[in-house]
Amino acid sequence: AGVGIERGLERRSSRRHIKGLPKVAPPNVWTVRAVLWWMFWSALELLTAGTIAIVMPSFDNVVALAAALISSQANYTWPAGFDLYVFDEPRAGHRRRWWRVCDIFLIIFGAFLLVGGLVSNIADMAGKLDDRTGNNSSIARLFIL
């Protein structure tokens, strides 16, 4: 039993049913329904993980795909967009125009890196999947020039 905020959080978190969400059995309940529900979600999790493991030929592709999706946006597009949105008004004259051009260039550059990284990673994954299956008629031909 906590004090103040902790007690309120305990009360809220100990509710068994929140409107719109399915009921989840507590860990100490071993009814047939609770066990079947646990088995269903465990099987769904294993199937999802297995599907990802089959589709992704190696972990390198996952890291490269995440880098293509996140790092180009986080390093170029979002900071430039934030600078354009927040600091464009206070600037005046030549300086404002120069910063605006730089920000727009970085946004476009980040978009090119995003699209280029995605196309490259999808082509690489399709090529590796073809190598594993021996099938040469996949979507890899669409991306290889």
C-alpha positions as CSV (number, residue, x, y, z in Angstrom):
1,A,0.0,0.0,0.0
2,G,1.5,3.2,-1.2
3,V,1.0,6.8,-0.1
4,G,-0.8,9.5,-2.1
5,I,-0.2,9.1,-5.8
6,E,1.0,5.5,-5.5
7,R,-2.2,4.4,-3.8
8,G,-4.3,6.0,-6.6
9,L,-2.2,4.3,-9.2
10,E,-2.6,1.0,-7.4
11,R,-6.4,1.4,-7.3
12,R,-6.5,2.3,-11.0
13,S,-4.1,-0.5,-12.1
14,S,-5.9,-3.2,-10.1
15,R,-9.2,-2.8,-12.1
16,R,-10.0,-5.9,-14.0
17,H,-12.0,-4.3,-16.7
18,I,-11.6,-1.0,-18.5
19,K,-14.4,-0.1,-20.8
20,G,-13.6,-1.1,-24.4
21,L,-10.7,-3.4,-23.5
22,P,-10.9,-7.1,-23.0
23,K,-10.7,-8.5,-19.5
24,V,-7.3,-10.0,-18.6
25,A,-7.1,-12.7,-16.0
26,P,-4.7,-12.1,-13.1
27,P,-1.6,-14.3,-13.1
28,N,-2.8,-16.5,-10.3
29,V,-6.1,-17.6,-12.1
30,W,-5.9,-21.0,-13.8
31,T,-9.3,-21.4,-15.2
32,V,-9.7,-23.0,-18.6
33,R,-10.8,-19.7,-20.2
34,A,-7.7,-17.9,-18.8
35,V,-5.3,-20.6,-19.9
36,L,-6.8,-20.7,-23.4
37,W,-6.6,-16.9,-23.6
38,W,-2.9,-17.0,-22.6
39,M,-2.2,-19.8,-25.1
40,F,-3.9,-17.7,-27.9
41,W,-1.8,-14.6,-27.2
42,S,1.4,-16.7,-26.8
43,A,0.8,-18.4,-30.1
44,L,0.0,-15.1,-31.8
45,E,3.3,-13.7,-30.5
46,L,5.3,-16.7,-31.6
47,L,3.7,-16.7,-35.1
48,T,4.5,-13.0,-35.5
49,A,8.1,-13.4,-34.4
50,G,8.4,-16.5,-36.7
51,T,7.0,-14.6,-39.6
52,I,9.4,-11.8,-39.1
53,A,12.3,-14.2,-38.8
54,I,11.4,-15.9,-42.0
55,V,10.8,-12.7,-44.0
56,M,14.0,-11.0,-42.7
57,P,17.0,-13.0,-44.0
58,S,19.3,-11.5,-41.5
59,F,19.3,-9.0,-38.6
60,D,21.5,-6.7,-40.6
61,N,18.4,-5.9,-42.8
62,V,16.3,-5.0,-39.8
63,V,19.0,-2.6,-38.5
64,A,19.4,-1.1,-42.0
65,L,15.7,-0.7,-42.4
66,A,15.4,1.0,-39.0
67,A,18.2,3.3,-39.9
68,A,16.6,4.2,-43.2
69,L,13.3,4.9,-41.6
70,I,14.5,6.7,-38.5
71,S,17.9,8.3,-38.8
72,S,17.4,10.2,-42.0
73,Q,14.3,11.8,-40.6
74,A,15.7,12.3,-37.1
75,N,18.9,13.9,-38.3
76,Y,17.7,16.0,-41.3
77,T,14.0,16.4,-41.8
78,W,12.7,16.9,-38.2
79,P,15.3,19.4,-37.0
80,A,15.0,21.4,-40.2
81,G,11.2,21.4,-40.0
82,F,11.4,22.4,-36.4
83,D,13.8,25.2,-37.2
84,L,11.6,26.4,-40.0
85,Y,8.4,26.2,-37.9
86,V,9.8,27.8,-34.7
87,F,12.6,30.2,-35.7
88,D,11.4,31.5,-39.1
89,E,9.3,34.3,-37.8
90,P,11.9,36.1,-35.7
91,R,14.5,36.2,-38.5
92,A,14.4,39.1,-41.0
93,G,15.9,40.0,-44.4
94,H,18.7,38.1,-46.0
95,R,19.3,36.0,-43.0
96,R,15.7,34.7,-43.0
97,R,15.9,33.7,-46.6
98,W,19.2,31.9,-46.2
99,W,18.0,29.9,-43.2
100,R,14.7,29.1,-45.0
101,V,16.7,27.8,-48.1
102,C,18.9,25.7,-45.8
103,D,16.0,24.2,-44.0
104,I,14.1,23.3,-47.1
105,F,17.2,21.8,-48.6
106,L,17.7,19.6,-45.5
107,I,14.0,18.5,-45.6
108,I,14.3,17.5,-49.2
109,F,17.7,15.8,-48.6
110,G,16.2,13.8,-45.7
111,A,13.3,12.7,-47.9
112,F,15.7,11.5,-50.6
113,L,17.7,9.6,-48.0
114,L,14.5,8.0,-46.7
115,V,13.3,6.9,-50.1
116,G,16.7,5.7,-51.2
117,G,17.3,3.8,-48.1
118,L,13.9,2.1,-48.3
119,V,14.3,1.1,-51.9
120,S,17.8,-0.2,-51.3
121,N,16.8,-2.2,-48.2
122,I,13.7,-3.7,-49.9
123,A,15.8,-4.7,-52.9
124,D,18.5,-6.2,-50.7
125,M,15.9,-8.2,-48.7
126,A,14.2,-9.4,-51.8
127,G,17.5,-10.4,-53.3
128,K,18.6,-12.3,-50.2
129,L,15.2,-14.0,-50.0
130,D,15.6,-15.1,-53.7
131,D,19.0,-16.5,-52.9
132,R,17.6,-18.6,-50.0
133,T,14.6,-19.9,-52.0
134,G,16.3,-20.2,-55.4
135,N,13.4,-18.2,-57.0
136,N,14.5,-15.5,-59.5
137,S,11.1,-14.1,-60.3
138,S,10.4,-12.0,-57.3
139,I,10.1,-8.3,-56.8
140,A,13.9,-7.9,-56.6
141,R,13.9,-7.3,-60.3
142,L,11.8,-4.2,-59.8
143,F,14.4,-2.5,-57.7
144,I,17.6,-3.7,-59.4
145,L,18.5,-1.4,-62.3
